[in-house]
Amino acid sequence: TCHFQYVTVVMMMTMMFIILIVSLYIGILEAYINASQARCCLNYDYASAGTAAGCGTPTDDRIKVAPNGCDTCMAYQCLDWTVGSRTNALREAAFRARTGQDVYFGVGSYGNNMTRAGYCYRLTVTNVLKDIIVQVVNQGADVLDGNFDLMTADGGFGLFDACADGVEPFYNTNKTFWGDIYGGVKDITYCKNLPEYSVCKYNQPPESLVDLCIWSFKNNIRGVGNGNTNPQIKRMCQIQCPVELYTATGLHRSDEKATLGSDCLSSTAHLEPSGGHMTRMMDCAKPSYGWAYNVKYPTFPNFDAVVPCRRDG
């Protein structure tokens, strides 16, 4: 009897110990998940840059020099820069109310020439209903001179991929759903296979990648027909950057020509060489001109580099 009681007590103590270990493990796991979620969703804007734990000295420039692959300071493209985003629509409405001009806003790369960093251009593109005002926020070694590589929902990763690959990709997704490395999916029906929201969904309301992809097809950003072409740029000129756009990106050159207007039709318009095409990309990575040392030209105070976004876009 005593032996049986002893065995029973030992078994009960063993079970209690196992339960305690499991509980501790679950608690640690939950804490790790919460910490990881908090880390990946740190707010990378000037207002809260100093509160980002483990990210170094709280200075305005810290985020701009933080590497894209830093464990605690991950930085990405901002989804609201994407052509067709709801946030861009609000900026476009403000621009229309101020100037009377109805355009789309966007960002991207213009060839592989760093002298264009931060400059703004107005594009008239074949079969696109409105002109597009764009700012150069990135540099692409794979972008042919004369082409503008527009940030478009699932426009193709190109040389880099922070959307579905890397230490902490922007989306939790399989790369096969994204289509070609250059151009992305080839048909509007494939948009639904993309992840709708990023890993962190703290941005309210979040921009839907699926909706943005569908919008790009319906508005001929990807060309006409099967959406697998690069539409031709019919007219392109350098313009003064609209306040609605440069306040969204954080970059504003102070050496813009005073004679620049807001369209390409005036006799004094600074036209670019014709014959280029509007290509597309989306790599989710912090753009080249998010690093202040890449912007080698004069800028206005507090607008010296592109301010990237956290993992919720």
Buried (B, 14 or more C-beta within 10 A) or exposed (E): EEEEEEEEEEEEEEEEEEEEEEEEEEEEEEEEEEEEEEBBBBBBBBEEBEEBEEBBEEEBBBBBBBEBBBEEBBBBBBBBBBBBBBBBEEBBEEBEEEEEBEBBBBBBBBBBEBEBBBBBBBBBBBBBEBBBBBBBBBBBEEBEEBBBBBBBBBBBBBEBBBBBBBEBBBBEBEBEBBBEBBBBBBEBEBBEBBBBBBBBBBBEEBBBBBBBBBBBBEBBBBBEEEBBBBBBBBBBBBBBBBEBBBEBBBBBBEEBEEEBBBBBEEEEBBEBEEEBBBBBBBBBBBBBBBBBEBBEBEBEEEBBBBBBBBBBB
